[in-house]
Amino acid sequence: MTNVKMRVGHLIREARKAKGLTQKELGAKLGVSESTFNQYESGKQNLTIETLERVANAIGVDIKALIN
C-alpha cells in the first residue's frame, strides 16, 4: 500500500509544480499546513477520496490525473 501512497504523492507533486504552486500555497487553499501537505506528497499521510478530490480541484486537474 505504501507504494500507492508514494505514487499518488508523486503525481500530486508533479501537478502542483506544473501549476507553479508551492506546498504552502496549496496547503492554504485546502486549509492544511505546509507540513501536512508535504506528508501527502511524500506518501506519509493517508488521503481520503474526498481529500484527493479537494486537492485535484485546488490544483485544477481531474482527479484521474492523480491516481493513474
C-alpha positions in Angstrom: 0.0 0.0 0.0 2.9 2.4 0.7 3.8 2.3 -3.0 0.4 3.5 -3.9 0.6 6.4 -1.4 4.0 7.3 -2.7 2.8 7.2 -6.4 -0.2 9.4 -5.7 2.0 11.8 -3.7 4.4 12.0 -6.6 1.6 12.7 -9.1 0.3 15.4 -6.7 3.7 17.0 -6.6 4.1 16.9 -10.3 0.7 18.5 -10.9 1.3 21.2 -8.2 4.7 22.1 -9.7 3.2 22.3 -13.2 0.8 24.9 -11.9 3.5 26.9 -10.2 2.2 26.4 -6.7 4.2 25.9 -3.5 3.2 23.4 -0.9 2.4 26.3 1.4 0.1 27.9 -1.2 -1.8 24.7 -2.0 -2.0 23.8 1.7 -3.6 27.2 2.4 -6.1 26.6 -0.4 -7.0 23.3 1.3 -6.9 24.6 4.9 -4.0 22.4 5.9 -0.5 23.2 7.0 2.5 23.1 4.7 3.8 20.2 6.8 0.6 18.2 6.3 0.7 18.8 2.6 4.3 17.7 2.5 3.2 14.4 4.1 0.6 14.0 1.4 3.2 14.4 -1.3 5.7 12.1 0.4 3.2 9.3 0.9 3.3 9.5 4.7 -0.3 10.7 5.2 -3.3 8.7 4.0 -5.6 10.7 1.7 -9.3 10.1 1.7 -11.1 10.2 -1.7 -12.7 13.4 -0.5 -9.3 15.0 0.3 -7.9 13.8 -3.0 -10.8 15.4 -4.8 -10.2 18.7 -3.0 -6.5 18.5 -3.9 -7.4 17.9 -7.6 -9.9 20.8 -7.6 -7.4 23.2 -5.9 -4.7 22.3 -8.5 -7.2 22.4 -11.3 -6.8 18.9 -12.6 -9.1 15.9 -13.0 -8.8 13.5 -10.1 -7.9 10.8 -12.6 -4.6 12.6 -13.2 -3.7 12.0 -9.6 -4.4 8.3 -9.5 -3.3 7.0 -12.9 
